[in-house]
């Protein structure tokens, strides 16, 4: 099944230049936005890490209180059963 394709069309140098210019402009635009988002995300990351440390500390304290209350309840049940 050989197919005969027509010869390729010559593209105008003006069109080629326009395409390459748009490609490079798109890359520059994307790079600029990436830099903005990266710096913004890094500053938010610091805030999140500080909040996480506070939240983890509170959770550990609540867990310790719950464990102490559970142990006290078990001791009360064991002492009441004898």
C-alpha positions as CSV (number, residue, x, y, z in Angstrom):
1,X,0.0,0.0,0.0
2,X,2.4,2.7,-1.0
3,X,1.0,6.2,-0.6
4,X,2.3,9.2,-2.5
5,X,2.4,12.2,-0.4
6,X,2.6,15.7,-1.9
7,X,6.0,17.4,-1.4
8,X,6.2,19.6,1.7
9,X,5.2,23.2,1.4
10,X,7.9,25.8,2.0
11,X,7.0,28.0,5.0
12,X,7.7,31.7,4.8
13,X,10.7,32.9,6.8
14,X,8.5,35.5,8.4
15,X,6.1,32.8,9.7
16,X,9.0,30.8,11.0
17,X,10.4,33.8,12.8
18,X,7.0,34.6,14.3
19,X,6.6,31.0,15.5
20,X,10.0,31.0,17.1
21,X,9.4,34.4,18.7
22,X,6.1,33.2,20.2
23,X,7.8,30.1,21.5
24,X,10.6,32.0,23.2
25,X,8.1,34.6,24.6
26,X,6.0,31.7,26.0
27,X,9.0,30.2,27.6
28,X,10.0,33.6,29.2
29,X,6.5,34.2,30.4
30,X,6.3,30.7,32.0
31,X,9.7,31.1,33.6
32,X,8.6,34.5,35.1
33,X,5.4,33.1,36.5
34,X,7.2,30.0,37.8
35,X,9.7,32.2,39.7
36,X,6.8,34.2,41.2
37,X,4.9,31.1,42.3
38,X,8.0,29.4,43.7
39,X,8.9,32.4,45.9
40,X,5.3,32.7,47.1
41,X,5.1,29.0,47.8
42,X,8.3,29.0,49.8
43,X,7.0,31.8,52.0
44,X,3.8,29.9,52.6
45,X,5.7,26.7,53.3
46,X,7.5,28.4,56.2
47,X,4.2,29.5,57.7
48,X,2.8,26.0,57.3
49,X,5.8,24.5,59.0
50,X,5.4,26.8,62.0
51,X,1.7,26.0,62.2
52,X,2.4,22.3,61.9
53,X,4.8,22.4,64.8
54,X,2.2,24.2,67.0
55,X,-0.5,21.7,65.9
56,X,1.7,18.7,66.5
57,X,2.6,20.0,70.0
58,X,-1.1,20.4,70.8
59,X,-2.0,16.9,69.5
60,X,0.8,15.4,71.5
61,X,-0.5,17.1,74.7
62,X,-4.0,15.9,74.0
63,X,-2.8,12.4,73.3
64,X,-0.8,12.4,76.6
65,X,-3.9,13.7,78.5
66,X,-6.1,11.0,76.9
67,X,-3.6,8.3,77.7
68,X,-3.3,9.5,81.3
69,X,-7.1,9.6,81.6
70,X,-7.4,6.1,80.1
71,X,-4.8,4.7,82.6
72,X,-6.6,6.4,85.5
73,X,-9.9,4.9,84.3
74,X,-8.4,1.4,84.0
75,X,-6.8,1.7,87.5
76,X,-10.2,2.8,88.9
77,X,-11.9,-0.1,87.3
78,X,-9.3,-2.6,88.5
79,X,-9.4,-1.1,92.1
80,X,-13.2,-1.1,92.1
81,X,-13.4,-4.7,91.0
82,X,-11.3,-6.0,93.9
